[in-house]
Amino acid sequence: MSWSQTLLDASYRGVAFHVVGESLQWQRALSEHGTPFKDGDRVKDLGRGARRFPMQVVLFGDNYEIELQQLLQALNTPGPGELIHPIYGTLSVVNQTGEVKHHADSPDFAEISLTFVEDTPDLPFFERQFEFIDSGTTDLADVYTWQDGVFDLFGRIDSLVSEIQSWIGGGWVGLIEKALGLPGIGLRLQQLRSQILGVVSGVGSMAKHTSGAFDPLTDLMRTPTEIRGAFEGSTPTSSTALLSRSGVPAIFPGAASLTTDAARAGNAFLISARQGTASTDDLLPEGMPDDPVAANAFALVVLVITELALSHAEAVATVIEDEADTPTLSPLELEGLVNLVRSLVLSAILLQRRLYSVEDSRQVIESLRNIAALIQERARQVILQSPPLVERVVASPASLRLLAHRWYGDHDRALELIRLNPDLKAPHNIEAGVILRAYAE
C-alpha cells in the first residue's frame, strides 16, 4: 500500500486545507573533535532539534474567503496547535512563518506557504490516529453545512440507536429461524437454550435484576429486548464511572455457556474496550459458522457488544452535552470518554463486518459510524470552547488559589486547575518548579 492510498485530510486547529506540496526537515547538533596531523574528526551526536514541516497549501471554491479567514485566525492563535499532517498524522506544532499569495488569473484561489515547527519531540513520530469521519465531510464545500448541522444530528442519536436495535433484532430472529429449520437440530435445542439463557442471565446480573422465565426459541424477540434492558439499567451515567469503565464487564457475561471460540472472542473484545483500543479480528471466523450452535454463540457476542456500545454512546452523549453548558472535565477526560465509545463501536462494527454479509451489516455499520463521528465532533467542539491547554511552571511556592490569582486574576479558577491536574497531591502547598496543565487564557 502506497502513501497515496493512506493520505489523511490535512488541517490545523481543526481548519481544513488542501496540501499540494510538503517536506520534512530536521537538523542534529554535532560536536566535532579533530586531532592535529590526523585526517578526519570524531563526531559526537548531541541530539536532534525540532522537526520542521514546510507546506504549500491552497484554498479555493465558493467558500474560499470563509476558509481563508478561519485558517488565518488559527495561524495567528498563540501557542501550539494540532496539525493533521496528510502523511505523518497528528502532530503538536507551532506555526513559524506564513505567506499568502493571490493571482489575478485565479479568482477565488489562494496559495499559502507555511512552516510548522514541532512542539513535542518526545511524542512518538509517525503516529497515526484514525478517526470516524461522516461521509458529508469529504467534500470541502459541504464541510460547513455538516458542522453547522452537528447539533441537529446529535439530537438524532436516540433515533439512530432505535434503528440499529431494530436491525439487530431482525437479524437475530432470522438466525434462530434458520437454525431451527436445519435437519437434526432437535438434539441441539437444549444447547441453544442454555447458551441464550446463560448470556441473558449474565447480562441481567450486571443490572442486579433477574429475567423472568421464558423460552428463547419460541419468544425470539425476548432475547435482544432482555439484553437491551439490562444494559440500559447497568450503564453508568456519571463521567467518573464511565471513565473507570465500570459499565464494561471484565469478562463476557455467560461466557461459560458459549462455545470456546465465541467466549474467547467476546472476552478479547471486552478487554480491548476496557483498555480503550480496538480489538483484532483474529478470533473471528470468516462469516457465520455452519454449525447452528456455534453461529448462535457468535450472534450472542454481536448482540451483547453492539448493545453495550449503544448504551455507552447514549450515556457519553449526555455527559458531553452537559459539559457544553457546565465544564467539569479536562480535555484528556473528554478524550477518554470518546475513546471508550470509539473502541466499543469499532468492536461492534468489526463483528458485523466479519460475521454478516454486506447487505445485512451495511445499515448497522453506517449508523454506528455516524454515531461515533457525531460524538467525536461534538467533543471536539466542547474542547475548543476553552482556550488552548498549555503547561506552566510554578515560579515560587504557592497554593492553587494563589496561582489562579497570579495567572488569571481570579482565585476562583483554582477549581479549574484542580480539574486539569487531578494527580496533584498537595494543592495547598505546591513547590517551585512544578509543571501544571492550565489554560492559556
C-alpha positions in Angstrom: 0.0 0.0 0.0 1.5 3.4 -1.0 1.2 6.8 0.7 -1.3 7.9 -2.0 -3.8 5.4 -0.6 -3.4 6.4 3.1 -3.4 10.2 3.0 -5.2 12.0 5.8 -7.3 15.2 5.4 -4.9 18.0 6.4 -6.0 20.5 9.0 -4.6 22.9 11.6 -6.5 23.6 14.8 -9.5 22.0 13.1 -9.4 24.2 9.9 -9.1 22.0 6.8 -6.9 22.9 3.8 -5.5 21.2 0.6 -1.8 20.3 0.6 -0.1 20.5 -2.8 3.5 20.1 -1.6 5.3 19.3 1.7 8.7 18.4 3.1 10.2 17.3 6.3 13.3 19.0 7.7 15.5 18.5 10.7 19.0 19.1 12.0 21.1 17.3 14.5 23.5 19.0 16.9 27.0 17.6 16.4 30.2 18.1 18.3 33.3 17.7 16.1 36.7 17.0 17.7 39.7 17.0 15.4 43.3 15.7 16.1 46.2 17.7 14.7 48.1 16.0 11.8 45.3 13.3 11.6 42.7 13.3 8.9 39.0 13.3 9.9 37.2 14.3 13.1 35.5 12.4 15.9 31.8 13.4 15.8 29.6 13.2 18.8 25.8 13.3 18.3 24.2 15.7 20.8 20.6 15.1 19.7 18.1 16.3 17.1 16.4 19.6 17.1 12.7 20.2 16.4 11.4 18.9 13.1 10.1 21.5 10.6 7.2 21.0 8.2 7.2 23.4 5.3 4.0 23.1 3.3 2.4 24.6 0.2 -1.4 24.7 0.6 -4.3 26.1 -1.4 -7.8 27.2 -0.7 -10.4 27.6 -3.4 -14.0 27.5 -4.3 -17.2 29.3 -3.2 -16.2 29.2 0.5 -12.7 30.4 -0.2 -13.0 33.7 1.8 -14.5 31.9 4.8 -11.9 29.2 4.8 -9.0 31.8 4.4 -10.4 33.8 7.4 -10.6 30.7 9.5 -7.1 29.5 8.6 -5.6 32.9 9.3 -7.3 33.1 12.6 -5.9 29.6 13.5 -2.4 30.5 12.4 -2.4 33.8 14.4 -3.5 32.0 17.6 -0.5 31.9 20.0 0.9 28.6 21.3 1.0 25.1 20.0 -1.9 23.6 18.0 -2.8 20.3 16.4 -1.7 19.7 12.9 -3.2 16.8 11.0 -0.4 16.0 8.5 -1.5 14.1 5.4 1.3 11.6 5.8 2.6 11.7 9.4 -0.7 12.0 11.2 -1.4 14.1 14.4 1.4 16.5 15.5 1.7 19.2 18.0 3.3 22.2 16.3 3.7 26.0 16.3 3.3 28.0 13.2 6.6 29.8 12.4 6.1 31.5 9.0 3.3 32.1 6.6 2.8 33.8 3.2 -0.5 34.2 1.3 -0.4 34.8 -2.5 -3.2 35.7 -4.8 -3.1 35.8 -8.6 -5.2 37.9 -11.0 -5.8 35.0 -13.3 -7.0 32.7 -10.4 -10.1 34.1 -8.7 -11.4 32.5 -5.5 -8.0 30.9 -5.1 -5.2 31.5 -2.5 -1.8 29.9 -2.4 -0.3 29.8 1.1 3.3 28.8 2.2 3.5 27.7 5.8 6.2 26.4 8.1 5.3 24.4 11.2 7.8 23.6 13.9 7.3 20.5 16.1 6.4 21.4 19.7 6.7 18.0 21.4 9.7 16.0 20.0 9.3 13.3 22.7 5.9 12.1 21.3 6.1 9.0 19.0 6.7 10.2 15.5 4.6 9.0 12.5 1.8 8.0 14.9 -1.4 7.7 13.0 -4.8 8.4 14.7 -7.6 7.2 12.5 -11.0 8.9 13.1 -14.6 8.3 12.1 -15.5 11.0 9.5 -19.0 11.4 8.3 -19.2 10.9 4.5 -20.5 14.5 4.2 -17.2 15.9 5.3 -15.2 14.5 2.4 -16.3 17.3 0.1 -14.8 20.6 1.2 -17.8 22.6 0.0 -20.0 20.5 2.4 -17.9 20.8 5.5 -19.5 23.8 6.9 -23.0 22.5 6.2 -22.2 19.3 8.1 -20.6 21.0 11.0 -23.5 23.5 11.3 -25.8 20.6 11.5 -23.9 18.7 14.2 -26.4 19.8 16.9 -29.4 18.6 14.9 -27.7 15.3 14.1 -26.5 14.9 17.6 -30.1 15.1 18.7 -30.9 12.1 16.5 -28.7 9.7 18.4 -31.8 8.3 20.2 -33.5 7.6 16.8 -30.3 6.1 15.4 -29.9 3.8 18.3 -33.5 2.6 17.9 -32.9 1.9 14.2 -29.8 -0.1 14.9 -31.5 -2.1 17.7 -34.4 -2.9 15.3 -31.9 -4.2 12.6 -30.0 -6.2 15.2 -33.2 -7.8 16.5 -34.4 -8.6 13.0 -31.1 -10.3 12.2 -31.3 -12.3 15.4 -34.8 -13.6 14.6 -33.6 -14.7 11.1 -30.6 -16.5 12.5 -32.7 -18.5 15.1 -35.3 -19.4 12.5 -32.7 -20.6 10.1 -31.0 -22.7 12.8 -34.4 -24.2 13.8 -35.0 -25.2 10.2 -31.9 -27.3 9.8 -32.2 -31.1 9.9 -31.1 -32.8 13.1 -31.5 -29.7 15.2 -33.6 -31.5 17.8 -30.6 -32.7 19.8 -29.1 -29.3 19.9 -32.2 -27.3 21.1 -31.1 -27.7 24.7 -27.6 -26.3 23.8 -29.2 -23.3 22.1 -31.4 -22.6 25.1 -28.5 -23.0 27.6 -26.4 -20.5 25.6 -29.1 -17.9 25.3 -30.3 -18.1 28.9 -26.8 -18.2 30.2 -25.9 -14.9 28.4 -29.2 -13.3 29.3 -28.8 -14.2 32.9 -25.2 -13.0 33.0 -26.1 -9.6 31.5 -29.1 -9.3 33.8 -26.8 -9.8 36.9 -24.9 -6.7 35.8 -28.1 -4.7 36.3 -28.9 -6.5 39.5 -32.1 -7.9 38.3 -33.1 -11.4 37.0 -35.0 -12.1 33.9 -38.4 -13.8 34.0 -38.6 -17.4 32.8 -39.1 -17.7 29.0 -38.3 -20.0 26.2 -35.9 -18.1 23.9 -36.6 -20.4 21.0 -40.3 -19.6 20.9 -40.2 -16.0 22.1 -37.5 -14.9 19.7 -37.6 -11.1 20.3 -37.4 -11.5 24.0 -33.6 -12.1 24.0 -32.5 -8.8 22.4 -35.1 -7.0 24.5 -33.7 -8.6 27.7 -30.1 -7.7 26.8 -31.0 -4.2 25.9 -32.9 -3.6 29.1 -30.1 -5.0 31.2 -27.5 -2.6 29.7 -29.9 0.4 30.0 -30.1 -0.4 33.7 -26.4 -1.1 34.3 -24.6 1.6 32.1 -23.3 4.4 34.4 -24.4 7.9 33.8 -21.6 9.8 35.5 -18.4 10.8 33.8 -16.3 9.3 36.7 -18.0 5.9 36.4 -17.7 5.9 32.6 -14.0 6.7 32.7 -13.4 3.9 35.2 -15.0 1.5 32.7 -17.4 0.3 35.4 -20.1 -0.4 32.8 -17.9 -2.7 30.7 -17.7 -6.2 32.2 -14.3 -7.7 32.8 -15.4 -11.0 31.2 -18.1 -11.8 28.7 -21.4 -12.3 30.5 -22.4 -16.0 30.5 -19.2 -17.0 28.7 -19.2 -20.4 30.3 -22.4 -21.3 28.4 -20.9 -20.3 25.0 -18.7 -22.3 22.6 -15.0 -21.9 23.3 -14.3 -19.8 20.2 -17.1 -17.4 20.8 -16.3 -17.0 24.5 -12.7 -16.2 23.7 -13.6 -13.6 21.1 -16.2 -12.0 23.4 -13.6 -11.7 26.2 -11.0 -10.3 23.8 -13.4 -7.5 22.6 -14.3 -6.6 26.2 -10.6 -6.4 27.3 -9.8 -4.1 24.3 -12.8 -1.9 25.2 -11.7 -1.5 28.8 -8.2 -0.5 27.5 -9.7 2.0 25.0 -8.3 0.2 22.0 -9.8 -1.6 19.0 -9.8 -5.4 19.1 -8.4 -7.6 16.3 -10.4 -10.0 14.2 -8.0 -12.9 14.6 -10.5 -14.8 16.8 -13.4 -14.4 14.4 -14.4 -16.8 11.6 -15.0 -15.6 8.0 -18.7 -15.4 8.2 -21.1 -17.2 10.5 -20.2 -20.8 11.2 -22.3 -23.5 9.6 -22.9 -25.2 12.9 -26.1 -23.6 14.4 -24.8 -23.8 18.0 -21.6 -22.0 17.1 -23.4 -19.5 15.0 -25.8 -18.8 17.9 -22.9 -18.2 20.2 -21.3 -15.6 17.9 -24.7 -14.0 17.4 -24.9 -13.5 21.1 -21.5 -11.9 21.1 -22.7 -9.5 18.4 -25.8 -8.7 20.4 -24.0 -8.0 23.7 -21.1 -5.9 22.2 -23.4 -3.8 20.0 -25.9 -3.1 22.8 -23.0 -2.3 25.1 -21.7 0.2 22.5 -25.1 1.8 22.0 -25.8 2.2 25.7 -22.4 3.8 26.3 -22.8 6.1 23.3 -26.0 7.4 24.7 -24.5 7.9 28.2 -21.4 9.7 26.9 -23.5 11.9 24.6 -25.4 13.1 27.6 -22.2 13.8 29.5 -20.7 15.8 26.6 -23.9 17.9 26.2 -23.7 18.7 29.9 -20.1 19.7 29.5 -21.0 22.2 26.8 -23.1 24.1 29.4 -21.0 23.5 32.6 -17.4 22.3 32.1 -16.3 19.8 34.8 -13.9 17.6 32.8 -10.4 18.2 31.4 -9.7 17.8 27.7 -7.9 14.5 28.4 -11.0 13.2 30.3 -13.3 14.1 27.4 -10.9 12.4 25.0 -11.1 9.3 27.3 -14.9 9.2 27.0 -14.7 9.5 23.2 -12.1 6.7 23.1 -14.4 4.5 25.2 -17.2 4.9 22.8 -14.9 4.5 19.8 -13.4 1.3 21.0 -16.8 -0.2 21.7 -18.3 1.0 18.3 -15.2 -0.3 16.4 -15.7 -3.7 18.1 -19.4 -3.8 17.1 -18.5 -2.7 13.5 -15.8 -5.4 13.2 -18.2 -8.1 14.4 -20.9 -7.1 12.0 -18.5 -6.8 9.1 -16.8 -10.1 9.7 -19.8 -12.3 10.6 -22.6 -11.0 8.3 -22.9 -10.2 4.6 -22.5 -6.7 3.3 -26.2 -6.3 2.7 -27.1 -7.4 6.3 -24.4 -5.4 8.0 -24.3 -2.2 6.0 -27.1 -0.4 7.7 -25.9 -1.2 11.2 -22.3 -0.3 10.3 -23.2 3.0 8.7 -25.3 4.1 11.7 -22.7 3.1 14.2 -20.1 5.0 12.2 -22.4 8.1 12.2 -22.9 7.9 16.0 -19.1 7.7 16.6 -18.4 10.6 14.3 -21.1 12.8 15.9 -19.8 12.1 19.4 -16.2 12.8 18.4 -17.1 16.0 16.6 -19.2 17.3 19.4 -16.5 16.5 22.0 -14.0 18.4 19.8 -16.3 21.4 19.7 -16.7 21.4 23.5 -12.9 21.2 24.0 -12.4 24.1 21.6 -14.8 26.2 23.7 -11.9 26.6 26.2 -8.6 28.3 25.5 -5.6 26.2 24.4 -4.2 23.9 27.1 -0.6 24.7 28.0 2.0 23.6 30.6 3.0 26.4 33.1 5.9 26.3 35.6 5.3 27.4 39.1 7.8 30.2 39.7 7.6 30.2 43.5 5.9 28.1 46.3 2.2 28.8 46.3 -1.3 27.3 46.6 -3.7 26.8 43.7 -5.8 29.7 44.7 -2.7 32.0 44.7 -1.6 30.6 41.3 -5.1 31.2 39.9 -4.8 34.8 41.1 -1.4 35.2 39.6 -2.1 33.7 36.3 -5.7 34.8 35.7 -6.5 37.4 38.3 -9.3 35.2 39.6 -8.7 32.9 42.6 -11.9 31.0 41.9 -10.3 29.4 38.9 -8.3 27.2 41.3 -11.1 24.7 40.9 -10.4 24.7 37.2 -6.7 24.0 37.9 -7.6 21.1 40.2 -9.7 19.6 37.4 -6.9 20.0 34.9 -4.3 18.4 37.3 -6.1 15.5 39.0 -2.8 13.9 40.0 -1.8 16.9 42.1 -1.3 15.6 45.7 -0.8 18.8 47.6 -2.9 21.7 46.0 -2.3 23.9 49.1 1.5 23.6 49.0 3.0 23.5 45.5 6.7 23.7 45.3 8.6 25.9 42.8 9.4 24.2 39.5 6.3 22.1 39.4 4.7 21.9 35.9 0.9 22.2 35.8 -1.6 22.0 33.0 -3.5 25.2 32.6 -5.5 27.2 30.0 -3.5 29.8 28.1 -6.1 32.5 28.9 
